[in-house]
Amino acid sequence: MENISQFPDHILLKVLSFLPTKVAASTSVLSKRWEFLWMWLPKLDYDSRDCTKYQSYKLRAFIEFSLPLHRAPVIESLRLNFSTAPGYPKSFNALHIEKWVLIAVSRCVRELSLEFYPLNTQPVVLPSSLYICKSLVTLELTDNIMVVVPRVARLPSLKTLILRRVWYSDAKSLGQILSISPLLEDLVVERNQDNDKINPLALSVIVPSLQRLTLNIAIGSSFDGLVINTPSLKYFKVKVYRNEVYYARDSDHQYESYSYDFEEMPKLEEADIESSYPDINKFVRSISYVKRLSLCICVNAEEALYGEGIVFNQLQHLKLCSCYLNWSILLVRLLKDSPNLRELHVYLKEDHTRSCLDPLVCWEDQLDCVPECLLTSLETFKWTGISGSQEEIDLVKYILRNACFLKTATILFRDKQEMMIQELSLCVPSSTACQLFFG
């Protein structure tokens, strides 16, 4: 211990930073050299998820005592994760959270992560000073927290904003917090049905500097339209489902409709899209510059076809889910419109089921000429979860016979299909360098 104590403070603080904050604090009993050292830690992490009732109270008392006395002039990172299981007392409440966040802001906090999920309590309203914190670079809010943007607000350094299942004071709150973040690069927004108990949200993302955008809107969650204007975007992931509205008089039902406004994303490199909205024309046009695309259109894919004239000149990697009707028609269209495609992966999501009514296209009839990507660029073909129908086998054969530069073809069946494997093994690929793999 004496040898360790001889190291300079910055080395010892580096060692303590790898420990949970409360464990680091326990080193104060080792010697006078260590007594107050932990109070200079730049990163603080408090988590009550695995605490008993008694431990939760002790943790609260510890934070109440130590945080105001913390000596680090700058708090690099503060993480507060307080969850209350059913039957547990309310060890932490909104007033505690507000006070601790206020202290962090006064210490020029750079990263703030707050998760608050006690049952039957009012959402935490964060202090207004948080919204003018010049040092804040990363802000992550989860669950029972209310976003209330004051009139005077500015986050000049914020680059990462993560909002998971939080509450909003009104429909414009999301747009307001985005508008005060001129350097924002990474945005994550998750919303579930419970969030709509207060108000629907206007999903308006207008951020010129944004590079990564993730939207996860659960089934049953309402929102007033979707506007995306992000010219610098490089990564885009969206999972959004429409709500079904049922009528009592008959079995017919219709879907709620929302307005969409998408601007082009000329710098887009990767997109991961899972959506049940059939009108995707504007949306597809906005991502036509993408290089890597994962697509799951959870409606009749024939209805979801985009308009003519859209070409994916830069698309090299395509991953397409085969869960809904007429997905193969969409695949035909994408192959035609992706002249530089190098990798194709047809798959079935684990939580999705393929429609047994899906009539796969007759490839010879649908394609009056072989798509350019098969003749010039496709190198890798993979199909995961193939059932072994004759239509599917014909699709595989078509690609093998026409992909002139194919290097590998991997076919993974849902069930053992020895006869189908034997049939495909006899198919001579157009590319002499092609290796076939079955599983």
Contacts in CASP RR format, 6 or more apart in sequence:
PFRMAT RR
TARGET T0000
AUTHOR 0000-0000-0000
METHOD contacts of the structure
MODEL  1
MENISQFPDHILLKVLSFLPTKVAASTSVLSKRWEFLWMWLPKLDYDSRD
CTKYQSYKLRAFIEFSLPLHRAPVIESLRLNFSTAPGYPKSFNALHIEKW
VLIAVSRCVRELSLEFYPLNTQPVVLPSSLYICKSLVTLELTDNIMVVVP
RVARLPSLKTLILRRVWYSDAKSLGQILSISPLLEDLVVERNQDNDKINP
LALSVIVPSLQRLTLNIAIGSSFDGLVINTPSLKYFKVKVYRNEVYYARD
SDHQYESYSYDFEEMPKLEEADIESSYPDINKFVRSISYVKRLSLCICVN
AEEALYGEGIVFNQLQHLKLCSCYLNWSILLVRLLKDSPNLRELHVYLKE
DHTRSCLDPLVCWEDQLDCVPECLLTSLETFKWTGISGSQEEIDLVKYIL
RNACFLKTATILFRDKQEMMIQELSLCVPSSTACQLFFG
1 30 0 8 1.000
1 31 0 8 1.000
4 12 0 8 1.000
5 12 0 8 1.000
5 31 0 8 1.000
5 33 0 8 1.000
5 34 0 8 1.000
9 37 0 8 1.000
9 40 0 8 1.000
12 34 0 8 1.000
12 37 0 8 1.000
13 37 0 8 1.000
13 40 0 8 1.000
13 41 0 8 1.000
13 42 0 8 1.000
16 24 0 8 1.000
16 27 0 8 1.000
16 37 0 8 1.000
16 38 0 8 1.000
16 41 0 8 1.000
17 24 0 8 1.000
17 41 0 8 1.000
17 42 0 8 1.000
17 43 0 8 1.000
20 45 0 8 1.000
20 47 0 8 1.000
21 38 0 8 1.000
21 41 0 8 1.000
21 44 0 8 1.000
21 45 0 8 1.000
21 46 0 8 1.000
22 46 0 8 1.000
22 59 0 8 1.000
22 62 0 8 1.000
24 38 0 8 1.000
24 41 0 8 1.000
25 38 0 8 1.000
25 62 0 8 1.000
25 66 0 8 1.000
27 34 0 8 1.000
27 37 0 8 1.000
27 38 0 8 1.000
28 34 0 8 1.000
28 35 0 8 1.000
28 36 0 8 1.000
28 37 0 8 1.000
28 38 0 8 1.000
36 71 0 8 1.000
39 66 0 8 1.000
39 69 0 8 1.000
39 70 0 8 1.000
39 71 0 8 1.000
39 72 0 8 1.000
40 71 0 8 1.000
40 72 0 8 1.000
41 70 0 8 1.000
41 72 0 8 1.000
42 72 0 8 1.000
42 74 0 8 1.000
42 75 0 8 1.000
42 76 0 8 1.000
42 77 0 8 1.000
43 75 0 8 1.000
43 76 0 8 1.000
43 77 0 8 1.000
43 78 0 8 1.000
44 67 0 8 1.000
44 70 0 8 1.000
44 75 0 8 1.000
44 77 0 8 1.000
44 78 0 8 1.000
44 79 0 8 1.000
45 77 0 8 1.000
45 79 0 8 1.000
46 59 0 8 1.000
46 63 0 8 1.000
46 79 0 8 1.000
46 80 0 8 1.000
46 81 0 8 1.000
46 82 0 8 1.000
47 79 0 8 1.000
47 81 0 8 1.000
48 55 0 8 1.000
48 56 0 8 1.000
48 59 0 8 1.000
48 81 0 8 1.000
48 82 0 8 1.000
48 83 0 8 1.000
48 84 0 8 1.000
48 91 0 8 1.000
48 92 0 8 1.000
49 81 0 8 1.000
49 83 0 8 1.000
51 59 0 8 1.000
51 91 0 8 1.000
53 88 0 8 1.000
53 89 0 8 1.000
53 91 0 8 1.000
56 88 0 8 1.000
56 89 0 8 1.000
56 91 0 8 1.000
56 92 0 8 1.000
57 89 0 8 1.000
57 91 0 8 1.000
59 91 0 8 1.000
60 91 0 8 1.000
60 92 0 8 1.000
60 96 0 8 1.000
63 96 0 8 1.000
63 100 0 8 1.000
64 96 0 8 1.000
67 100 0 8 1.000
67 103 0 8 1.000
68 103 0 8 1.000
70 103 0 8 1.000
70 107 0 8 1.000
72 107 0 8 1.000
73 107 0 8 1.000
73 108 0 8 1.000
74 107 0 8 1.000
74 108 0 8 1.000
74 109 0 8 1.000
74 110 0 8 1.000
74 135 0 8 1.000
75 104 0 8 1.000
75 107 0 8 1.000
75 108 0 8 1.000
75 109 0 8 1.000
75 110 0 8 1.000
76 109 0 8 1.000
76 110 0 8 1.000
76 111 0 8 1.000
77 109 0 8 1.000
77 110 0 8 1.000
77 111 0 8 1.000
77 112 0 8 1.000
77 113 0 8 1.000
78 100 0 8 1.000
78 104 0 8 1.000
78 109 0 8 1.000
78 111 0 8 1.000
78 112 0 8 1.000
78 113 0 8 1.000
79 113 0 8 1.000
79 114 0 8 1.000
80 97 0 8 1.000
80 100 0 8 1.000
80 101 0 8 1.000
80 113 0 8 1.000
80 114 0 8 1.000
80 115 0 8 1.000
80 116 0 8 1.000
81 113 0 8 1.000
81 114 0 8 1.000
81 115 0 8 1.000
82 91 0 8 1.000
82 92 0 8 1.000
82 97 0 8 1.000
82 115 0 8 1.000
82 116 0 8 1.000
82 117 0 8 1.000
82 118 0 8 1.000
83 115 0 8 1.000
83 116 0 8 1.000
83 117 0 8 1.000
83 118 0 8 1.000
84 90 0 8 1.000
84 91 0 8 1.000
84 92 0 8 1.000
84 117 0 8 1.000
84 118 0 8 1.000
84 119 0 8 1.000
86 119 0 8 1.000
90 118 0 8 1.000
90 121 0 8 1.000
92 116 0 8 1.000
92 118 0 8 1.000
93 118 0 8 1.000
93 121 0 8 1.000
94 121 0 8 1.000
94 122 0 8 1.000
94 123 0 8 1.000
94 124 0 8 1.000
94 125 0 8 1.000
97 114 0 8 1.000
97 116 0 8 1.000
97 124 0 8 1.000
97 126 0 8 1.000
98 124 0 8 1.000
98 125 0 8 1.000
98 126 0 8 1.000
98 127 0 8 1.000
101 112 0 8 1.000
101 114 0 8 1.000
101 126 0 8 1.000
101 127 0 8 1.000
101 130 0 8 1.000
102 127 0 8 1.000
102 129 0 8 1.000
104 112 0 8 1.000
105 127 0 8 1.000
105 129 0 8 1.000
105 130 0 8 1.000
105 133 0 8 1.000
105 136 0 8 1.000
106 129 0 8 1.000
108 133 0 8 1.000
108 134 0 8 1.000
108 135 0 8 1.000
109 133 0 8 1.000
109 135 0 8 1.000
109 136 0 8 1.000
110 135 0 8 1.000
110 136 0 8 1.000
110 137 0 8 1.000
110 138 0 8 1.000
111 136 0 8 1.000
111 137 0 8 1.000
111 138 0 8 1.000
112 130 0 8 1.000
112 136 0 8 1.000
112 138 0 8 1.000
112 139 0 8 1.000
112 140 0 8 1.000
113 138 0 8 1.000
113 140 0 8 1.000
113 142 0 8 1.000
114 124 0 8 1.000
114 126 0 8 1.000
114 140 0 8 1.000
114 141 0 8 1.000
114 142 0 8 1.000
114 145 0 8 1.000
115 141 0 8 1.000
115 142 0 8 1.000
115 143 0 8 1.000
116 124 0 8 1.000
116 142 0 8 1.000
116 143 0 8 1.000
116 144 0 8 1.000
116 145 0 8 1.000
117 142 0 8 1.000
117 143 0 8 1.000
117 144 0 8 1.000
118 144 0 8 1.000
121 144 0 8 1.000
123 144 0 8 1.000
123 145 0 8 1.000
123 146 0 8 1.000
123 166 0 8 1.000
123 167 0 8 1.000
124 144 0 8 1.000
124 145 0 8 1.000
124 146 0 8 1.000
125 146 0 8 1.000
125 148 0 8 1.000
126 141 0 8 1.000
126 145 0 8 1.000
126 146 0 8 1.000
126 148 0 8 1.000
128 148 0 8 1.000
128 150 0 8 1.000
128 152 0 8 1.000
128 153 0 8 1.000
130 136 0 8 1.000
131 149 0 8 1.000
131 150 0 8 1.000
131 153 0 8 1.000
131 154 0 8 1.000
131 155 0 8 1.000
131 177 0 8 1.000
131 180 0 8 1.000
132 152 0 8 1.000
132 153 0 8 1.000
132 154 0 8 1.000
132 155 0 8 1.000
133 155 0 8 1.000
134 154 0 8 1.000
134 156 0 8 1.000
134 157 0 8 1.000
135 157 0 8 1.000
136 155 0 8 1.000
136 157 0 8 1.000
136 158 0 8 1.000
137 157 0 8 1.000
137 158 0 8 1.000
137 159 0 8 1.000
137 160 0 8 1.000
138 158 0 8 1.000
138 159 0 8 1.000
138 160 0 8 1.000
138 161 0 8 1.000
138 162 0 8 1.000
139 155 0 8 1.000
139 158 0 8 1.000
139 160 0 8 1.000
139 161 0 8 1.000
139 162 0 8 1.000
140 160 0 8 1.000
140 161 0 8 1.000
140 162 0 8 1.000
140 164 0 8 1.000
141 147 0 8 1.000
141 162 0 8 1.000
141 163 0 8 1.000
141 164 0 8 1.000
141 166 0 8 1.000
142 162 0 8 1.000
142 164 0 8 1.000
142 165 0 8 1.000
142 166 0 8 1.000
143 164 0 8 1.000
143 165 0 8 1.000
143 166 0 8 1.000
144 166 0 8 1.000
144 167 0 8 1.000
145 166 0 8 1.000
145 167 0 8 1.000
146 166 0 8 1.000
146 167 0 8 1.000
146 168 0 8 1.000
146 169 0 8 1.000
147 163 0 8 1.000
147 166 0 8 1.000
147 167 0 8 1.000
147 168 0 8 1.000
147 169 0 8 1.000
147 173 0 8 1.000
147 174 0 8 1.000
147 177 0 8 1.000
148 169 0 8 1.000
148 173 0 8 1.000
149 169 0 8 1.000
149 173 0 8 1.000
149 176 0 8 1.000
149 177 0 8 1.000
149 180 0 8 1.000
153 176 0 8 1.000
153 177 0 8 1.000
153 180 0 8 1.000
154 180 0 8 1.000
155 177 0 8 1.000
155 180 0 8 1.000
155 181 0 8 1.000
156 182 0 8 1.000
156 183 0 8 1.000
157 183 0 8 1.000
158 181 0 8 1.000
158 183 0 8 1.000
158 184 0 8 1.000
159 183 0 8 1.000
159 184 0 8 1.000
159 185 0 8 1.000
159 186 0 8 1.000
160 184 0 8 1.000
160 185 0 8 1.000
160 186 0 8 1.000
160 187 0 8 1.000
161 177 0 8 1.000
161 178 0 8 1.000
161 181 0 8 1.000
161 184 0 8 1.000
161 186 0 8 1.000
161 187 0 8 1.000
161 188 0 8 1.000
162 186 0 8 1.000
162 187 0 8 1.000
162 188 0 8 1.000
163 174 0 8 1.000
163 188 0 8 1.000
163 189 0 8 1.000
163 190 0 8 1.000
164 188 0 8 1.000
164 190 0 8 1.000
165 190 0 8 1.000
165 191 0 8 1.000
165 192 0 8 1.000
165 194 0 8 1.000
165 195 0 8 1.000
166 195 0 8 1.000
167 195 0 8 1.000
167 198 0 8 1.000
168 174 0 8 1.000
168 195 0 8 1.000
168 198 0 8 1.000
168 199 0 8 1.000
168 201 0 8 1.000
170 199 0 8 1.000
171 199 0 8 1.000
171 200 0 8 1.000
171 201 0 8 1.000
171 202 0 8 1.000
171 224 0 8 1.000
172 202 0 8 1.000
172 204 0 8 1.000
173 201 0 8 1.000
174 189 0 8 1.000
174 201 0 8 1.000
174 202 0 8 1.000
174 203 0 8 1.000
174 204 0 8 1.000
174 205 0 8 1.000
175 202 0 8 1.000
175 204 0 8 1.000
175 205 0 8 1.000
175 206 0 8 1.000
178 184 0 8 1.000
178 187 0 8 1.000
178 204 0 8 1.000
178 205 0 8 1.000
178 206 0 8 1.000
178 207 0 8 1.000
179 206 0 8 1.000
181 207 0 8 1.000
182 209 0 8 1.000
183 209 0 8 1.000
184 207 0 8 1.000
184 209 0 8 1.000
184 210 0 8 1.000
185 209 0 8 1.000
185 210 0 8 1.000
185 211 0 8 1.000
185 212 0 8 1.000
186 210 0 8 1.000
186 211 0 8 1.000
186 212 0 8 1.000
187 205 0 8 1.000
187 207 0 8 1.000
187 210 0 8 1.000
187 212 0 8 1.000
187 213 0 8 1.000
187 214 0 8 1.000
188 214 0 8 1.000
188 216 0 8 1.000
189 203 0 8 1.000
189 205 0 8 1.000
189 214 0 8 1.000
189 215 0 8 1.000
189 216 0 8 1.000
190 216 0 8 1.000
190 217 0 8 1.000
190 218 0 8 1.000
191 201 0 8 1.000
191 216 0 8 1.000
191 217 0 8 1.000
191 218 0 8 1.000
191 221 0 8 1.000
191 223 0 8 1.000
192 218 0 8 1.000
192 221 0 8 1.000
193 218 0 8 1.000
193 219 0 8 1.000
193 220 0 8 1.000
193 221 0 8 1.000
195 201 0 8 1.000
195 221 0 8 1.000
196 220 0 8 1.000
196 221 0 8 1.000
196 222 0 8 1.000
200 222 0 8 1.000
200 223 0 8 1.000
200 224 0 8 1.000
201 223 0 8 1.000
201 224 0 8 1.000
202 223 0 8 1.000
202 224 0 8 1.000
202 225 0 8 1.000
202 227 0 8 1.000
203 215 0 8 1.000
203 217 0 8 1.000
203 223 0 8 1.000
203 224 0 8 1.000
203 225 0 8 1.000
203 226 0 8 1.000
203 227 0 8 1.000
204 226 0 8 1.000
204 227 0 8 1.000
205 213 0 8 1.000
205 215 0 8 1.000
205 227 0 8 1.000
205 228 0 8 1.000
205 229 0 8 1.000
205 230 0 8 1.000
206 227 0 8 1.000
206 228 0 8 1.000
206 229 0 8 1.000
206 230 0 8 1.000
207 229 0 8 1.000
207 230 0 8 1.000
208 229 0 8 1.000
208 230 0 8 1.000
208 231 0 8 1.000
208 232 0 8 1.000
209 232 0 8 1.000
210 230 0 8 1.000
210 232 0 8 1.000
210 233 0 8 1.000
211 232 0 8 1.000
211 233 0 8 1.000
211 234 0 8 1.000
211 235 0 8 1.000
212 233 0 8 1.000
212 234 0 8 1.000
212 235 0 8 1.000
212 236 0 8 1.000
213 228 0 8 1.000
213 230 0 8 1.000
213 233 0 8 1.000
213 235 0 8 1.000
213 236 0 8 1.000
213 237 0 8 1.000
213 238 0 8 1.000
214 237 0 8 1.000
214 238 0 8 1.000
215 237 0 8 1.000
215 238 0 8 1.000
215 239 0 8 1.000
215 240 0 8 1.000
216 238 0 8 1.000
216 239 0 8 1.000
216 240 0 8 1.000
217 223 0 8 1.000
217 239 0 8 1.000
217 240 0 8 1.000
217 241 0 8 1.000
218 241 0 8 1.000
219 241 0 8 1.000
219 243 0 8 1.000
220 241 0 8 1.000
220 243 0 8 1.000
221 243 0 8 1.000
222 243 0 8 1.000
222 256 0 8 1.000
223 258 0 8 1.000
224 258 0 8 1.000
225 258 0 8 1.000
225 259 0 8 1.000
225 260 0 8 1.000
226 240 0 8 1.000
226 258 0 8 1.000
226 259 0 8 1.000
226 260 0 8 1.000
226 261 0 8 1.000
226 262 0 8 1.000
227 260 0 8 1.000
227 261 0 8 1.000
227 262 0 8 1.000
228 261 0 8 1.000
228 262 0 8 1.000
228 263 0 8 1.000
228 286 0 8 1.000
229 261 0 8 1.000
229 263 0 8 1.000
230 236 0 8 1.000
230 263 0 8 1.000
230 265 0 8 1.000
231 263 0 8 1.000
231 264 0 8 1.000
231 265 0 8 1.000
231 266 0 8 1.000
231 267 0 8 1.000
232 267 0 8 1.000
233 265 0 8 1.000
233 267 0 8 1.000
233 268 0 8 1.000
234 267 0 8 1.000
234 268 0 8 1.000
234 269 0 8 1.000
234 270 0 8 1.000
235 268 0 8 1.000
235 269 0 8 1.000
235 270 0 8 1.000
235 271 0 8 1.000
236 265 0 8 1.000
236 268 0 8 1.000
236 270 0 8 1.000
236 271 0 8 1.000
236 272 0 8 1.000
236 273 0 8 1.000
236 287 0 8 1.000
236 290 0 8 1.000
237 271 0 8 1.000
237 272 0 8 1.000
237 273 0 8 1.000
238 272 0 8 1.000
238 273 0 8 1.000
238 274 0 8 1.000
238 275 0 8 1.000
239 274 0 8 1.000
239 275 0 8 1.000
240 274 0 8 1.000
240 275 0 8 1.000
240 276 0 8 1.000
240 277 0 8 1.000
241 275 0 8 1.000
241 276 0 8 1.000
241 298 0 8 1.000
242 255 0 8 1.000
242 256 0 8 1.000
242 257 0 8 1.000
242 258 0 8 1.000
242 276 0 8 1.000
242 277 0 8 1.000
243 255 0 8 1.000
243 256 0 8 1.000
244 253 0 8 1.000
244 254 0 8 1.000
244 255 0 8 1.000
244 256 0 8 1.000
245 253 0 8 1.000
245 254 0 8 1.000
245 255 0 8 1.000
245 256 0 8 1.000
246 253 0 8 1.000
247 253 0 8 1.000
255 276 0 8 1.000
258 277 0 8 1.000
260 277 0 8 1.000
260 279 0 8 1.000
260 282 0 8 1.000
260 283 0 8 1.000
261 282 0 8 1.000
262 282 0 8 1.000
262 283 0 8 1.000
262 285 0 8 1.000
262 286 0 8 1.000
263 286 0 8 1.000
264 285 0 8 1.000
264 286 0 8 1.000
264 288 0 8 1.000
264 289 0 8 1.000
265 286 0 8 1.000
265 287 0 8 1.000
265 289 0 8 1.000
265 290 0 8 1.000
266 289 0 8 1.000
267 289 0 8 1.000
268 287 0 8 1.000
268 289 0 8 1.000
268 290 0 8 1.000
268 291 0 8 1.000
269 290 0 8 1.000
269 291 0 8 1.000
269 292 0 8 1.000
270 290 0 8 1.000
270 291 0 8 1.000
270 292 0 8 1.000
270 293 0 8 1.000
271 287 0 8 1.000
271 290 0 8 1.000
271 292 0 8 1.000
271 293 0 8 1.000
271 294 0 8 1.000
272 294 0 8 1.000
273 283 0 8 1.000
273 287 0 8 1.000
273 293 0 8 1.000
273 294 0 8 1.000
273 295 0 8 1.000
273 296 0 8 1.000
273 297 0 8 1.000
274 296 0 8 1.000
274 298 0 8 1.000
274 321 0 8 1.000
275 283 0 8 1.000
275 296 0 8 1.000
275 297 0 8 1.000
275 298 0 8 1.000
276 297 0 8 1.000
276 298 0 8 1.000
276 299 0 8 1.000
277 299 0 8 1.000
278 299 0 8 1.000
278 300 0 8 1.000
278 303 0 8 1.000
278 304 0 8 1.000
279 304 0 8 1.000
280 297 0 8 1.000
280 304 0 8 1.000
280 306 0 8 1.000
281 306 0 8 1.000
281 307 0 8 1.000
284 306 0 8 1.000
284 307 0 8 1.000
284 310 0 8 1.000
285 306 0 8 1.000
285 310 0 8 1.000
287 293 0 8 1.000
288 310 0 8 1.000
288 311 0 8 1.000
288 312 0 8 1.000
288 313 0 8 1.000
289 314 0 8 1.000
290 312 0 8 1.000
290 314 0 8 1.000
290 315 0 8 1.000
291 314 0 8 1.000
291 315 0 8 1.000
291 316 0 8 1.000
291 317 0 8 1.000
292 315 0 8 1.000
292 316 0 8 1.000
292 317 0 8 1.000
293 312 0 8 1.000
293 315 0 8 1.000
293 317 0 8 1.000
293 318 0 8 1.000
293 319 0 8 1.000
294 319 0 8 1.000
294 320 0 8 1.000
295 318 0 8 1.000
295 319 0 8 1.000
295 320 0 8 1.000
295 321 0 8 1.000
295 330 0 8 1.000
295 334 0 8 1.000
296 320 0 8 1.000
296 321 0 8 1.000
296 323 0 8 1.000
296 349 0 8 1.000
296 352 0 8 1.000
297 304 0 8 1.000
297 321 0 8 1.000
297 324 0 8 1.000
297 327 0 8 1.000
297 330 0 8 1.000
298 323 0 8 1.000
298 324 0 8 1.000
298 352 0 8 1.000
299 324 0 8 1.000
300 324 0 8 1.000
300 325 0 8 1.000
300 326 0 8 1.000
301 324 0 8 1.000
301 325 0 8 1.000
301 326 0 8 1.000
301 327 0 8 1.000
301 329 0 8 1.000
301 330 0 8 1.000
302 325 0 8 1.000
302 326 0 8 1.000
302 329 0 8 1.000
302 330 0 8 1.000
304 330 0 8 1.000
305 329 0 8 1.000
305 330 0 8 1.000
305 333 0 8 1.000
306 333 0 8 1.000
309 337 0 8 1.000
310 337 0 8 1.000
311 337 0 8 1.000
311 338 0 8 1.000
311 339 0 8 1.000
312 334 0 8 1.000
312 337 0 8 1.000
312 338 0 8 1.000
312 341 0 8 1.000
313 339 0 8 1.000
313 340 0 8 1.000
314 340 0 8 1.000
315 338 0 8 1.000
315 340 0 8 1.000
315 341 0 8 1.000
316 340 0 8 1.000
316 341 0 8 1.000
316 342 0 8 1.000
316 343 0 8 1.000
316 377 0 8 1.000
317 341 0 8 1.000
317 342 0 8 1.000
317 343 0 8 1.000
317 345 0 8 1.000
318 334 0 8 1.000
318 338 0 8 1.000
318 341 0 8 1.000
318 343 0 8 1.000
318 344 0 8 1.000
318 345 0 8 1.000
319 345 0 8 1.000
319 347 0 8 1.000
320 327 0 8 1.000
320 330 0 8 1.000
320 331 0 8 1.000
320 334 0 8 1.000
320 344 0 8 1.000
320 345 0 8 1.000
320 346 0 8 1.000
320 347 0 8 1.000
321 327 0 8 1.000
321 347 0 8 1.000
321 348 0 8 1.000
321 349 0 8 1.000
321 352 0 8 1.000
322 328 0 8 1.000
322 346 0 8 1.000
322 347 0 8 1.000
322 348 0 8 1.000
322 354 0 8 1.000
322 358 0 8 1.000
323 348 0 8 1.000
323 349 0 8 1.000
323 352 0 8 1.000
323 353 0 8 1.000
323 354 0 8 1.000
323 355 0 8 1.000
324 355 0 8 1.000
324 358 0 8 1.000
325 355 0 8 1.000
325 357 0 8 1.000
325 358 0 8 1.000
326 358 0 8 1.000
326 359 0 8 1.000
327 358 0 8 1.000
328 358 0 8 1.000
328 360 0 8 1.000
328 361 0 8 1.000
328 391 0 8 1.000
328 395 0 8 1.000
329 361 0 8 1.000
329 366 0 8 1.000
331 346 0 8 1.000
332 361 0 8 1.000
332 363 0 8 1.000
332 366 0 8 1.000
332 367 0 8 1.000
335 341 0 8 1.000
335 344 0 8 1.000
335 371 0 8 1.000
335 373 0 8 1.000
335 374 0 8 1.000
336 367 0 8 1.000
336 371 0 8 1.000
338 371 0 8 1.000
338 373 0 8 1.000
339 371 0 8 1.000
339 372 0 8 1.000
339 373 0 8 1.000
339 376 0 8 1.000
339 377 0 8 1.000
340 373 0 8 1.000
340 376 0 8 1.000
340 377 0 8 1.000
341 373 0 8 1.000
341 377 0 8 1.000
341 378 0 8 1.000
342 377 0 8 1.000
342 378 0 8 1.000
342 379 0 8 1.000
342 380 0 8 1.000
343 378 0 8 1.000
343 379 0 8 1.000
343 380 0 8 1.000
343 381 0 8 1.000
343 382 0 8 1.000
344 378 0 8 1.000
344 380 0 8 1.000
344 381 0 8 1.000
344 382 0 8 1.000
344 399 0 8 1.000
345 380 0 8 1.000
345 381 0 8 1.000
345 382 0 8 1.000
345 383 0 8 1.000
345 384 0 8 1.000
346 382 0 8 1.000
346 383 0 8 1.000
346 384 0 8 1.000
346 386 0 8 1.000
347 382 0 8 1.000
347 383 0 8 1.000
347 384 0 8 1.000
347 385 0 8 1.000
348 354 0 8 1.000
348 384 0 8 1.000
348 385 0 8 1.000
354 387 0 8 1.000
359 391 0 8 1.000
360 389 0 8 1.000
360 391 0 8 1.000
360 392 0 8 1.000
360 394 0 8 1.000
360 395 0 8 1.000
361 391 0 8 1.000
362 391 0 8 1.000
362 394 0 8 1.000
363 394 0 8 1.000
363 395 0 8 1.000
363 398 0 8 1.000
364 398 0 8 1.000
370 402 0 8 1.000
374 399 0 8 1.000
374 402 0 8 1.000
374 403 0 8 1.000
374 404 0 8 1.000
375 402 0 8 1.000
375 404 0 8 1.000
376 404 0 8 1.000
376 405 0 8 1.000
377 405 0 8 1.000
378 399 0 8 1.000
378 403 0 8 1.000
378 405 0 8 1.000
378 406 0 8 1.000
379 405 0 8 1.000
379 406 0 8 1.000
379 407 0 8 1.000
379 408 0 8 1.000
380 406 0 8 1.000
380 407 0 8 1.000
380 408 0 8 1.000
380 409 0 8 1.000
381 399 0 8 1.000
381 400 0 8 1.000
381 403 0 8 1.000
381 406 0 8 1.000
381 408 0 8 1.000
381 409 0 8 1.000
381 410 0 8 1.000
382 408 0 8 1.000
382 409 0 8 1.000
382 410 0 8 1.000
382 411 0 8 1.000
382 412 0 8 1.000
383 392 0 8 1.000
383 396 0 8 1.000
383 410 0 8 1.000
383 411 0 8 1.000
383 412 0 8 1.000
384 412 0 8 1.000
385 412 0 8 1.000
385 413 0 8 1.000
385 414 0 8 1.000
386 392 0 8 1.000
386 396 0 8 1.000
386 411 0 8 1.000
386 412 0 8 1.000
386 413 0 8 1.000
386 414 0 8 1.000
387 413 0 8 1.000
387 414 0 8 1.000
387 415 0 8 1.000
388 413 0 8 1.000
388 417 0 8 1.000
388 420 0 8 1.000
393 420 0 8 1.000
393 423 0 8 1.000
393 424 0 8 1.000
396 409 0 8 1.000
396 411 0 8 1.000
396 424 0 8 1.000
396 427 0 8 1.000
397 424 0 8 1.000
397 427 0 8 1.000
399 406 0 8 1.000
399 409 0 8 1.000
400 406 0 8 1.000
400 409 0 8 1.000
400 424 0 8 1.000
400 427 0 8 1.000
400 428 0 8 1.000
400 429 0 8 1.000
400 430 0 8 1.000
400 434 0 8 1.000
400 436 0 8 1.000
401 427 0 8 1.000
401 428 0 8 1.000
401 429 0 8 1.000
401 430 0 8 1.000
402 430 0 8 1.000
403 429 0 8 1.000
403 430 0 8 1.000
403 431 0 8 1.000
403 434 0 8 1.000
404 430 0 8 1.000
404 431 0 8 1.000
405 431 0 8 1.000
405 433 0 8 1.000
406 429 0 8 1.000
406 430 0 8 1.000
406 431 0 8 1.000
406 433 0 8 1.000
406 434 0 8 1.000
407 431 0 8 1.000
407 433 0 8 1.000
407 434 0 8 1.000
407 435 0 8 1.000
408 434 0 8 1.000
408 435 0 8 1.000
408 437 0 8 1.000
409 429 0 8 1.000
409 434 0 8 1.000
409 435 0 8 1.000
409 436 0 8 1.000
409 437 0 8 1.000
410 437 0 8 1.000
410 438 0 8 1.000
411 421 0 8 1.000
411 424 0 8 1.000
411 436 0 8 1.000
411 437 0 8 1.000
411 438 0 8 1.000
411 439 0 8 1.000
412 438 0 8 1.000
412 439 0 8 1.000
413 420 0 8 1.000
413 421 0 8 1.000
413 438 0 8 1.000
413 439 0 8 1.000
421 438 0 8 1.000
421 439 0 8 1.000
424 436 0 8 1.000
424 438 0 8 1.000
425 436 0 8 1.000
425 438 0 8 1.000
429 436 0 8 1.000
END
